[in-house]
């Protein structure tokens, strides 16, 4: 599945409380990612972060071995927990958009 960023198009078409919307997206996205993060010590989960930058929310992980878990290695299959968590949250993102429409 290919991700298409149509945020600008949506924000131009609808009158949205952007500050509130992006805070909701940040919270919803992190919740979805955390629910899919594999946990042994909790270190990987604690590295899940999100920042609001202009008209986008950037999700990332600060743990050094994150890329090896998420993307896999020669000896370990990929576990794309961030992707799964965000895809699982899609309907909640739409609800956040609707809830932040200025009427």
Backbone torsions as a table, in degrees:
resi	resn	phi	psi	omega
1	UNK	NA	129.4	-179.8
2	UNK	-95.0	135.5	178.1
3	UNK	-86.7	130.2	177.5
4	UNK	-118.6	122.0	179.8
5	UNK	-87.1	106.1	178.0
6	UNK	-115.5	26.0	-178.1
7	UNK	-58.3	-48.0	-177.6
8	UNK	-60.7	-41.4	-179.8
9	UNK	-62.2	-43.8	-179.6
10	UNK	-66.4	-45.1	-177.6
11	UNK	-66.8	-28.3	176.4
12	UNK	-75.7	-35.0	-176.1
13	UNK	-77.5	-36.1	-176.2
14	UNK	-116.9	151.1	176.9
15	UNK	-88.4	104.1	-173.0
16	UNK	-118.7	139.7	170.6
17	UNK	-73.7	91.0	-171.1
18	UNK	-61.7	-42.8	-176.9
19	UNK	-60.1	-47.5	179.8
20	UNK	-68.1	-40.8	180.0
21	UNK	-60.6	-48.4	-178.0
22	UNK	-67.5	-33.2	174.5
23	UNK	-64.5	-40.8	177.4
24	UNK	-63.8	-44.4	179.0
25	UNK	-61.0	-42.2	178.4
26	UNK	-59.4	-48.4	-178.7
27	UNK	-66.2	-46.2	-179.4
28	UNK	-64.0	-45.0	-179.5
29	UNK	-62.1	-46.0	179.1
30	UNK	-63.8	-37.8	177.7
31	UNK	-62.7	-45.1	178.4
32	UNK	-63.4	-43.9	179.1
33	UNK	-63.8	-45.9	-179.7
34	UNK	-61.3	-33.6	-179.6
35	UNK	-70.1	-20.8	-179.0
36	UNK	-103.7	-6.7	-177.0
37	UNK	-72.8	126.9	176.9
38	UNK	-67.3	138.5	-175.2
39	UNK	-123.4	122.7	167.6
40	UNK	-114.9	-61.7	179.9
41	UNK	-103.8	-16.1	-175.7
42	UNK	93.6	-5.6	-178.6
43	UNK	-63.4	-45.4	-179.2
44	UNK	-62.8	-42.8	179.8
45	UNK	-64.3	-40.2	-179.3
46	UNK	-68.1	-17.4	177.9
47	UNK	-83.4	-8.4	178.6
48	UNK	-69.9	125.0	-177.3
49	UNK	-138.0	163.0	175.2
50	UNK	-147.9	140.0	177.2
51	UNK	-129.3	142.0	174.8
52	UNK	-91.2	122.5	178.9
53	UNK	-131.1	115.3	-176.6
54	UNK	52.4	-120.1	-179.4
55	UNK	-104.8	47.9	179.7
56	UNK	-156.8	157.2	171.4
57	UNK	-114.4	125.2	-178.5
58	UNK	-102.6	120.5	177.5
59	UNK	-101.1	137.0	-179.0
60	UNK	-155.4	174.4	178.2
61	UNK	-133.6	137.1	-174.8
62	UNK	-95.9	-1.6	-178.1
63	UNK	-80.8	134.9	-173.2
64	UNK	-60.0	-32.3	-176.6
65	UNK	-94.9	6.4	-179.3
66	UNK	-50.8	-48.6	-174.6
67	UNK	-62.4	-31.3	179.8
68	UNK	-72.5	-33.9	176.8
69	UNK	-75.0	-50.5	-174.9
70	UNK	-68.1	-44.7	-175.3
71	UNK	-96.0	-15.1	-179.5
72	UNK	83.9	169.4	178.1
73	UNK	-137.0	-175.5	176.1
74	UNK	-61.4	-31.2	-175.2
75	UNK	-106.1	-6.0	-176.3
76	UNK	-138.3	129.0	179.8
77	UNK	-72.9	155.2	-178.3
78	UNK	-66.3	145.1	174.0
79	UNK	-130.2	80.6	-173.7
80	UNK	-75.9	66.8	-174.5
81	UNK	-65.0	-32.8	178.8
82	UNK	-66.2	-46.3	178.8
83	UNK	-59.1	-48.7	179.9
84	UNK	-60.4	-43.0	-179.2
85	UNK	-63.0	-40.9	179.1
86	UNK	-70.7	-40.3	178.1
87	UNK	-64.8	-36.8	178.5
88	UNK	-65.3	-24.8	-175.8
89	UNK	-93.4	1.7	-174.2
90	UNK	-52.7	-47.5	-177.5
91	UNK	-66.8	-31.3	176.9
92	UNK	-69.4	-32.1	175.8
93	UNK	-65.1	-41.0	178.7
94	UNK	-64.3	-43.3	178.0
95	UNK	-60.2	-41.5	178.1
96	UNK	-61.9	-39.9	178.1
97	UNK	-62.1	-48.5	-179.4
98	UNK	-61.5	-42.2	-178.9
99	UNK	-67.6	-21.1	-178.2
100	UNK	-104.3	10.6	174.0
101	UNK	-69.0	136.8	174.9
102	UNK	-86.4	121.7	-176.4
103	UNK	-106.9	NA	NA
